[in-house]
Amino acid sequence: MSNNSIDLYIKNGFILTMNPGMEILRPGALAIRGDSIVAVGPEKELQGMEAGAGKILDVQGGIVLPGLINAHTHAAMTLFRGLADDLPLKTWLEEFIFPSEARYVNPDSVYWGTLLACAEMIRSGTTAFADGYFCPDGVVKAVDLSGMRGLLCQGVVDFPAPGVPDPAQNVLEAERFVEKWAGYSSSIHPGIFCHSPYVCSTETIRTVKEICGRRRVSFFMHAAETGEERSLIKYRYGKTPIHYLDNLQVLDAQTVVIHAVHVDSEEIEVLARTGTAVAHCPESNMKLASGIAPVVEMLNKGVLVGLGTDGCASNNDLDLFKEMDTAAKLGKIRYLDPTVMDARTVLRMATLEGARILGLEKEIGSLEVGKKADIIILDLNQPHLVPCYDPYSLLVYSARGADVQSVMIGGRMVMENKKILTFDLDEVMDQVRQISMEIVTKK
Amino acid sequence: MSNNSIDLYIKNGFILTMNPGMEILRPGALAIRGDSIVAVGPEKELQGMEAGAGKILDVQGGIVLPGLINAHTHAAMTLFRGLADDLPLKTWLEEFIFPSEARYVNPDSVYWGTLLACAEMIRSGTTAFADGYFCPDGVVKAVDLSGMRGLLCQGVVDFPAPGVPDPAQNVLEAERFVEKWAGYSSSIHPGIFCHSPYVCSTETIRTVKEICGRRRVSFFMHAAETGEERSLIKYRYGKTPIHYLDNLQVLDAQTVVIHAVHVDSEEIEVLARTGTAVAHCPESNMKLASGIAPVVEMLNKGVLVGLGTDGCASNNDLDLFKEMDTAAKLGKIRYLDPTVMDARTVLRMATLEGARILGLEKEIGSLEVGKKADIIILDLNQPHLVPCYDPYSLLVYSARGADVQSVMIGGRMVMENKKILTFDLDEVMDQVRQISMEIVTKK
């Protein structure tokens, strides 16, 4: 094999690179060597590479695009999918979610719950995600096995939590987690998820942010999710959540605020000025009746906005295709303007902007030479994907996760013809079913 | 075969009958003779029927439920799926939809577009629907071939329309259509769809309603969809759309108002008092930025509300599973209350209430002895459908159309293991692709 040889040549595809300037290639081709893209362009120009390819993949007119990136989830909460729906927020959280977490979340259940989430994400075309949860060693182990890319954060709360029974140890544990996994692999990146301004003290928030700064890892936090939270923080600290966090000097380009539903224009300007990113979770905000985030104003002011599904207890799935559809439609209804949150903008949020939120914009988020080969392929030969006038519209408004046929992450096939190749899905479903039986019988 | 023999015995299912009082059977069984359900109950009680069954279907723990019912669509508009998105409503309608319809809608294209819609609906678990479009003989032909059940309405507008070049003939044509197809089969029911109070004159509306009353068929009409329409009708007639229609004596139990987004409490009372049904189309209302219908108030006042996808030009799919999810979440966000529009309510809207809207509540909408065997089966053995704490939550918040494995309508299998059995799907997709090429090149 010469130096110029390639491992995989993908051809006969409708390629959406998400690379501004050269977004749509039809027919396009793509060449991969090792874990990276070495060529992408019109098929005519790349044809010469086919002969020397180790393997050739004919996608038969399917759409090839960068893997989607989930900017916020609690993967292991698949364990609680559908356990408690249609309830008041307080009942849901205090009578179901927190008690169930206290009793059933442990390194083992987190491992199985996260693997189930990885299966669901891979099957619906997500190749990378930002996670925040307890017992995150179990998360790392699962994500590593799955082949996915993850920015995996230790959750920090100021009450006894799974894996951290003594809240006085929460910050130390978080730093230990970051130290343990920093540099572990090119796919796993540790970070810290400080739950929210209402369950973390000022001191906790300050110390965690200091650790994140020192260790150069991301800081995630739910903030401005509900009107109640806004009132509570204002009552406690005399400031709205965003101003309060700004005052603590927590807001900067390494911080991701999750939700940001209840923010006014001035607060959006604070987010823009500080370079703080936002993880927008429209389906969760709808299901919990939190409100509608002013995403269009954020985008207009230059705030970086990614798209998250949130956990399965408040969505109740991890399908970013459905989330894109909802994000577009919810934005239109909030502003009563059908032209905002157009399909291309939303697809960028779930790819390029998601990559920036994970701090991986040089590696993923678009199909470009030199970037990692994180690629998904959709089968267009289905009634709901016919006809195809505009690939952006088709992907956002008509496609769904189940249309994803094959998924490659870092040059490695993790799903082929809808079959997950990196782990035994049946075993994972069985394990989670067993855990759910325990939860039902003991609750 | 004795008189007591059955044609099909379905077993090992998680049956959701939607029949109040006996909704969940786990494990349940179901027996079918001819086109009807002859027994449904716990598997233990029905076991004796298995031996005499012509065929046995073991659904291996899958969910068995009544086929979903789409209360409003324009099936043939699959032809325009994704042709013009993210545009102002006026541009979308006047520069894209109306001109495309004028040029490309004919009996042949309507036939192929409708068949594509039937494929998409069957594949996503819809077994019956209410349609309103032009050239409806083509709609009838397609639906008849597909095996679906339809309340198929001739569209009436006061301008030259496909199939009715002279608007002076529009009402006559509609009556001719109803006369032609009344009694044609137990699956096809004709009706009239008077487009809206803004494109139909008072005289047209009155005459069409008179025909519907005389011939005992349903009257469908878009009304109160946008704020602009409300202002326009108020300006033209001195009344809001609902009061205007009430004044014309158009509102009664054989009338279905589509959308009803911009209605106040008094107008909701008018709908309730007159027994007028509403077809709620949340995704279309979001995508066109029309507003959010006050569905909870309608339900509280006793208005019959079904669920519709609207056409593919404004959604852009026909998946009622996605529509249920959106309906639940959109209701919660409108009322800022996570307890409203719970999963069971929404599933009722897409089954039992849909059946009432089609006037077929004695035949379909639930799995009960004596009703038609319109049945869908979902495969639960998938990552996003694990675990299962509550079947309603799972179906509304986690399942999607692609999870439907098999579909039976009137005792006849129309889809088995995701393969459509009643027509050649590849041919249909090819035909629609060809029509779309014409639209693209000539537009």
Interface residues (C-beta under 8 A of the other chain):
Chain A: T78 L79 R81 G82 L83 D85 D86 L87 P88 L89 W92 L116 A119 E120 R123 S124 E283 N285 M286 K287 L288 A289 G291 I292 C312 N315 N316 D317 L318 D319 K322 D325 T326 A328 K329 L330 K332 I333 Y335 L336 D337 P338 T339 M341 D342 A343 N381 Q382 P383 H384 V386 P387 C388 Y389 D390 S393 L394 Y397 S398 R400 G401 A402 D403 L425 V428 M429 V432 R433 I435 S436 I439 V440
Chain B: T78 L79 R81 G82 L83 D85 D86 L87 P88 L89 W92 L116 A117 A119 E120 R123 S124 E283 N285 M286 K287 L288 A289 G291 I292 C312 N315 N316 D317 L318 D319 K322 D325 T326 A328 K329 L330 K332 I333 Y335 L336 D337 P338 T339 M341 D342 A343 N381 Q382 P383 H384 V386 P387 C388 Y389 D390 S393 L394 Y397 S398 R400 G401 A402 D403 L425 V428 M429 V432 R433 I435 S436 I439 V440
